Amino acid sequence: MRRGGVGRSGATTTHRQPRLLDRAHRSVVLGVVGVIVALAFEAIAVATAMPVAARELGGLRSYGLAFSIFLTTSLLGMVTAGEISDRRGPVLPFASASLIFAAGLALAGAAPTMWVLVLARGVQGFGAGLNIVALYVVVARAFPEALRPRVFSAMSSGWIVPALIGPPIAGLLADHVSWRWVFLGVLPLVVIATALVLPHLRGIDGASAQADGGQASSRQPSRLLPALGAAAGTGLLQYAGQLLGWWSLPLVAGAVALLVPSVPRLLPPGALRFARGLPTVVVLRGVFAGAFFGAETFIPLLLIEQRGLATTLAGASLTGGALTWALGAWYQGRPGLRLPRTRLVTGGLALVALGIGLTATVLLSAVPPFMAAIGWLVGGLGMGLGLTSLSVLVLELSPVEQQGANAAALQVSDALGSIVLIGVAGAIFAGLHTAGGDNAGVFLLIFTVMAAVAVGGAVLAPRARG
């Protein structure tokens, strides 16, 4: 059957497919991608400069904590943004996110100690959590379903330019000026991106009210208290991982007491047993993020400590991953794609595991350091294919009045997976790392754990089929 039809007069009629850069969508697309560009610059630049900052502030043991605390507070921001978006729309959390994120950048740039830098990363995380969920709801309400895969592809492409120029700029600043300007230099980007988006969000706040009369969202139980419990629990867990003494045990017990009742209330029913459909889609987001970022966090440090690379070159090893991530996201967003998304998710996790394995080979002195960049090309492709497909699936499976809550659950899973696995990696590093010694075994253990998680996710991925 042809896409066109025949009118009463006998003339053939066609229905033009909506285009991503039609006049009705162009401004919002450009604004949303602009926000992603600003966030990407911050993420890539900080990953490059953090080894220098941690050494200067005498906080190398807290290296992993500076990343995981960002994710812990972003979890709270995600749930907050989801609730506000379902009740009032995404404009308020989006505008608030930019202010909070900018404040965190300024505090990090002025940090006198490692613990102040960790605190600043927490402020940034809360702002980033508000931001990403608000953007998901904007995509859900501003674009028809047929365009959403291409919107997510465009959002992934926002990482390309930061991936190309972020590491060399951050490396040069950290090595020759000051790592502080890595944070302060992102501030203008945040201001410009926010100014681009806000004028084009008029009318979006009314979308859910028109769909359900404003009643359904008010019936959803609040998730703020469970989010507070989960954030506090993960914070205790991370702190215990840094102490690694007998006094860590009561902290771990307190963390478990907070996490066990809180986490299930932040995820769809059946998520922790991988129930088919939406619950598995949400949990796999955490598997992807935890495995990938748990390894990526330690790649620059590995290359600097074990292979003696300069900061700029070590950070540049992450560039290829961002580029192939965008390539994978583009492929899954093609209008004529016939491959089931569950297969893209399975293949994506397999590629992440392979990429981690290839990257770990640089621990062998006979393997050239650029193998880390090749490995991350493979891992990034897996993320683009699989992670972006999960974003599309969660909106397909969400009614309008639950788009904010389910987008928040997806991002909460992302944050929890990253927090737990970066925390595990950080605890391994803090407990086994010896200053000035050969730590190849420590890094190998970290990478083995992350690859095993990705393989386990690939086995369970077919359950994402609704």
KAZI-V396148 format. One record per residue. N is the residue number from 1. PSI is psi in degrees with one decimal (NA if undefined). Layout:
BEGIN
n=N psi=PSI
n=N psi=PSI
END
This chain:
BEGIN
n=1 psi=129.9
n=2 psi=156.0
n=3 psi=-30.9
n=4 psi=175.6
n=5 psi=-178.7
n=6 psi=124.8
n=7 psi=177.9
n=8 psi=-29.7
n=9 psi=-2.7
n=10 psi=-4.6
n=11 psi=143.7
n=12 psi=132.5
n=13 psi=148.1
n=14 psi=155.1
n=15 psi=107.9
n=16 psi=130.0
n=17 psi=140.0
n=18 psi=145.2
n=19 psi=148.3
n=20 psi=-37.9
n=21 psi=28.3
n=22 psi=157.7
n=23 psi=-34.9
n=24 psi=-23.7
n=25 psi=-15.7
n=26 psi=-49.2
n=27 psi=-40.8
n=28 psi=-41.4
n=29 psi=-49.1
n=30 psi=-39.5
n=31 psi=-44.3
n=32 psi=-44.8
n=33 psi=-36.1
n=34 psi=-40.2
n=35 psi=-43.6
n=36 psi=-39.0
n=37 psi=-44.6
n=38 psi=-45.3
n=39 psi=-36.7
n=40 psi=-41.6
n=41 psi=-44.3
n=42 psi=-47.0
n=43 psi=-47.1
n=44 psi=-41.8
n=45 psi=-41.2
n=46 psi=-41.0
n=47 psi=-34.1
n=48 psi=-42.2
n=49 psi=-15.2
n=50 psi=-38.0
n=51 psi=-38.4
n=52 psi=-44.7
n=53 psi=-43.8
n=54 psi=-39.6
n=55 psi=-43.5
n=56 psi=-36.7
n=57 psi=3.6
n=58 psi=34.3
n=59 psi=39.0
n=60 psi=-33.6
n=61 psi=-27.2
n=62 psi=16.7
n=63 psi=-51.5
n=64 psi=-33.2
n=65 psi=-33.4
n=66 psi=-24.1
n=67 psi=-44.5
n=68 psi=-29.6
n=69 psi=-33.3
n=70 psi=-43.9
n=71 psi=-33.4
n=72 psi=-49.7
n=73 psi=-26.3
n=74 psi=-30.1
n=75 psi=-46.4
n=76 psi=-40.2
n=77 psi=-37.3
n=78 psi=-47.5
n=79 psi=-41.3
n=80 psi=-45.7
n=81 psi=-38.0
n=82 psi=-44.2
n=83 psi=-46.0
n=84 psi=-39.2
n=85 psi=-39.6
n=86 psi=-27.1
n=87 psi=-39.1
n=88 psi=-13.3
n=89 psi=168.5
n=90 psi=-5.0
n=91 psi=-46.6
n=92 psi=-50.4
n=93 psi=-32.7
n=94 psi=-46.7
n=95 psi=-41.1
n=96 psi=-36.2
n=97 psi=-42.1
n=98 psi=-40.5
n=99 psi=-44.8
n=100 psi=-42.6
n=101 psi=-42.5
n=102 psi=-39.6
n=103 psi=-40.2
n=104 psi=-38.8
n=105 psi=-44.3
n=106 psi=-41.4
n=107 psi=-39.9
n=108 psi=-40.0
n=109 psi=-24.0
n=110 psi=5.8
n=111 psi=124.8
n=112 psi=-19.8
n=113 psi=167.3
n=114 psi=-35.6
n=115 psi=-31.9
n=116 psi=-37.5
n=117 psi=-40.6
n=118 psi=-43.6
n=119 psi=-43.8
n=120 psi=-38.4
n=121 psi=-32.8
n=122 psi=-41.1
n=123 psi=-44.3
n=124 psi=-41.3
n=125 psi=-41.5
n=126 psi=-42.9
n=127 psi=-41.4
n=128 psi=-37.1
n=129 psi=-44.4
n=130 psi=-42.7
n=131 psi=-50.5
n=132 psi=-38.6
n=133 psi=-41.2
n=134 psi=-39.5
n=135 psi=-37.9
n=136 psi=-42.6
n=137 psi=-36.1
n=138 psi=-45.3
n=139 psi=-43.6
n=140 psi=-34.4
n=141 psi=-18.7
n=142 psi=-13.1
n=143 psi=143.1
n=144 psi=160.2
n=145 psi=-36.0
n=146 psi=-25.4
n=147 psi=-15.4
n=148 psi=-41.9
n=149 psi=-36.9
n=150 psi=-30.5
n=151 psi=-44.9
n=152 psi=-34.5
n=153 psi=-44.0
n=154 psi=-38.5
n=155 psi=-40.6
n=156 psi=-34.2
n=157 psi=-18.8
n=158 psi=-12.5
n=159 psi=-10.1
n=160 psi=-56.1
n=161 psi=-47.0
n=162 psi=-35.6
n=163 psi=-32.5
n=164 psi=-44.4
n=165 psi=-13.2
n=166 psi=-52.7
n=167 psi=-47.2
n=168 psi=-37.8
n=169 psi=-47.0
n=170 psi=-40.1
n=171 psi=-42.9
n=172 psi=-42.9
n=173 psi=-46.3
n=174 psi=-38.3
n=175 psi=-31.5
n=176 psi=-16.7
n=177 psi=-85.3
n=178 psi=140.0
n=179 psi=-21.1
n=180 psi=-32.7
n=181 psi=-11.9
n=182 psi=-38.9
n=183 psi=-49.4
n=184 psi=-30.1
n=185 psi=-18.3
n=186 psi=-20.7
n=187 psi=-48.4
n=188 psi=-34.1
n=189 psi=-40.4
n=190 psi=-45.3
n=191 psi=-45.5
n=192 psi=-45.3
n=193 psi=-41.5
n=194 psi=-41.2
n=195 psi=-29.1
n=196 psi=-37.8
n=197 psi=-47.0
n=198 psi=-43.8
n=199 psi=-16.2
n=200 psi=12.6
n=201 psi=9.4
n=202 psi=133.9
n=203 psi=-18.4
n=204 psi=-33.9
n=205 psi=-23.3
n=206 psi=-0.1
n=207 psi=-46.0
n=208 psi=-34.8
n=209 psi=-38.2
n=210 psi=-31.8
n=211 psi=-37.0
n=212 psi=13.1
n=213 psi=13.5
n=214 psi=9.0
n=215 psi=-39.8
n=216 psi=-43.1
n=217 psi=-32.1
n=218 psi=-17.4
n=219 psi=-12.6
n=220 psi=130.7
n=221 psi=144.8
n=222 psi=139.8
n=223 psi=8.6
n=224 psi=-42.9
n=225 psi=-47.4
n=226 psi=-34.9
n=227 psi=-41.3
n=228 psi=-43.0
n=229 psi=-42.6
n=230 psi=-40.1
n=231 psi=-44.3
n=232 psi=-40.8
n=233 psi=-45.2
n=234 psi=-33.5
n=235 psi=-44.3
n=236 psi=-40.4
n=237 psi=-42.4
n=238 psi=-42.6
n=239 psi=-40.3
n=240 psi=-37.9
n=241 psi=-26.7
n=242 psi=-32.7
n=243 psi=-48.7
n=244 psi=48.1
n=245 psi=-176.7
n=246 psi=-29.8
n=247 psi=-7.3
n=248 psi=-26.5
n=249 psi=-48.7
n=250 psi=-29.8
n=251 psi=-41.2
n=252 psi=-42.1
n=253 psi=-41.8
n=254 psi=-38.8
n=255 psi=-44.6
n=256 psi=-40.5
n=257 psi=-29.9
n=258 psi=-38.3
n=259 psi=-38.4
n=260 psi=-46.0
n=261 psi=-19.1
n=262 psi=-47.4
n=263 psi=-45.0
n=264 psi=-27.4
n=265 psi=-11.9
n=266 psi=-10.6
n=267 psi=161.6
n=268 psi=151.2
n=269 psi=134.6
n=270 psi=1.2
n=271 psi=-41.6
n=272 psi=-11.9
n=273 psi=15.6
n=274 psi=48.7
n=275 psi=149.7
n=276 psi=150.6
n=277 psi=-134.9
n=278 psi=-44.1
n=279 psi=-43.4
n=280 psi=-38.2
n=281 psi=-46.4
n=282 psi=-45.4
n=283 psi=-36.1
n=284 psi=-26.1
n=285 psi=-41.9
n=286 psi=-34.0
n=287 psi=-48.1
n=288 psi=-55.9
n=289 psi=-43.0
n=290 psi=-46.6
n=291 psi=-46.5
n=292 psi=-52.9
n=293 psi=-26.2
n=294 psi=-36.4
n=295 psi=-44.6
n=296 psi=-35.0
n=297 psi=-32.0
n=298 psi=1.8
n=299 psi=-51.8
n=300 psi=-40.7
n=301 psi=-40.5
n=302 psi=-48.2
n=303 psi=-33.3
n=304 psi=-46.5
n=305 psi=-44.8
n=306 psi=-32.7
n=307 psi=-0.2
n=308 psi=25.5
n=309 psi=152.0
n=310 psi=158.3
n=311 psi=-42.0
n=312 psi=-45.6
n=313 psi=-38.5
n=314 psi=-43.3
n=315 psi=-33.9
n=316 psi=-20.7
n=317 psi=-20.3
n=318 psi=-13.0
n=319 psi=-46.7
n=320 psi=-35.2
n=321 psi=-40.0
n=322 psi=-36.3
n=323 psi=-46.3
n=324 psi=-26.7
n=325 psi=-47.8
n=326 psi=-37.0
n=327 psi=-45.8
n=328 psi=-40.4
n=329 psi=-38.6
n=330 psi=-43.3
n=331 psi=-44.7
n=332 psi=-17.8
n=333 psi=2.7
n=334 psi=136.7
n=335 psi=-33.4
n=336 psi=14.5
n=337 psi=129.0
n=338 psi=-12.7
n=339 psi=130.3
n=340 psi=141.2
n=341 psi=-27.6
n=342 psi=-31.5
n=343 psi=-36.2
n=344 psi=-38.7
n=345 psi=-45.2
n=346 psi=-48.4
n=347 psi=-36.8
n=348 psi=-44.2
n=349 psi=-37.6
n=350 psi=-39.9
n=351 psi=-37.2
n=352 psi=-44.7
n=353 psi=-43.2
n=354 psi=-42.4
n=355 psi=-40.9
n=356 psi=-42.0
n=357 psi=-43.2
n=358 psi=-40.6
n=359 psi=-37.8
n=360 psi=-19.5
n=361 psi=-17.3
n=362 psi=-8.0
n=363 psi=-17.7
n=364 psi=129.2
n=365 psi=-23.6
n=366 psi=-15.5
n=367 psi=127.5
n=368 psi=147.3
n=369 psi=-25.6
n=370 psi=-9.7
n=371 psi=-26.6
n=372 psi=-40.9
n=373 psi=-38.1
n=374 psi=-44.2
n=375 psi=-38.6
n=376 psi=-20.1
n=377 psi=-44.2
n=378 psi=-46.8
n=379 psi=-41.1
n=380 psi=-38.4
n=381 psi=-42.3
n=382 psi=-39.6
n=383 psi=-42.6
n=384 psi=-41.3
n=385 psi=-47.4
n=386 psi=-48.7
n=387 psi=-41.6
n=388 psi=-35.5
n=389 psi=-36.2
n=390 psi=-36.9
n=391 psi=-40.8
n=392 psi=-44.3
n=393 psi=-40.1
n=394 psi=-34.0
n=395 psi=-33.5
n=396 psi=-32.3
n=397 psi=6.4
n=398 psi=125.6
n=399 psi=160.4
n=400 psi=-43.7
n=401 psi=-6.5
n=402 psi=11.2
n=403 psi=-42.8
n=404 psi=-44.9
n=405 psi=-43.5
n=406 psi=-34.8
n=407 psi=-39.0
n=408 psi=-41.5
n=409 psi=-39.9
n=410 psi=-46.1
n=411 psi=-32.7
n=412 psi=-43.1
n=413 psi=-42.2
n=414 psi=-49.5
n=415 psi=-44.8
n=416 psi=-43.9
n=417 psi=-43.3
n=418 psi=-43.5
n=419 psi=-49.7
n=420 psi=-47.4
n=421 psi=-36.0
n=422 psi=-36.2
n=423 psi=-42.0
n=424 psi=-45.8
n=425 psi=-41.8
n=426 psi=-39.4
n=427 psi=-40.7
n=428 psi=-44.8
n=429 psi=-46.9
n=430 psi=-35.5
n=431 psi=-30.8
n=432 psi=-16.8
n=433 psi=137.0
n=434 psi=125.3
n=435 psi=128.7
n=436 psi=-1.1
n=437 psi=-176.6
n=438 psi=113.6
n=439 psi=26.1
n=440 psi=-40.0
n=441 psi=-34.5
n=442 psi=-48.1
n=443 psi=-37.5
n=444 psi=-41.3
n=445 psi=-42.7
n=446 psi=-47.1
n=447 psi=-32.8
n=448 psi=-42.9
n=449 psi=-44.5
n=450 psi=-41.1
n=451 psi=-38.8
n=452 psi=-38.7
n=453 psi=-43.3
n=454 psi=-40.8
n=455 psi=-43.8
n=456 psi=-39.7
n=457 psi=-38.9
n=458 psi=-36.0
n=459 psi=-36.9
n=460 psi=-10.8
n=461 psi=-35.2
n=462 psi=-18.7
n=463 psi=-5.9
n=464 psi=-13.0
n=465 psi=125.6
n=466 psi=NA
END
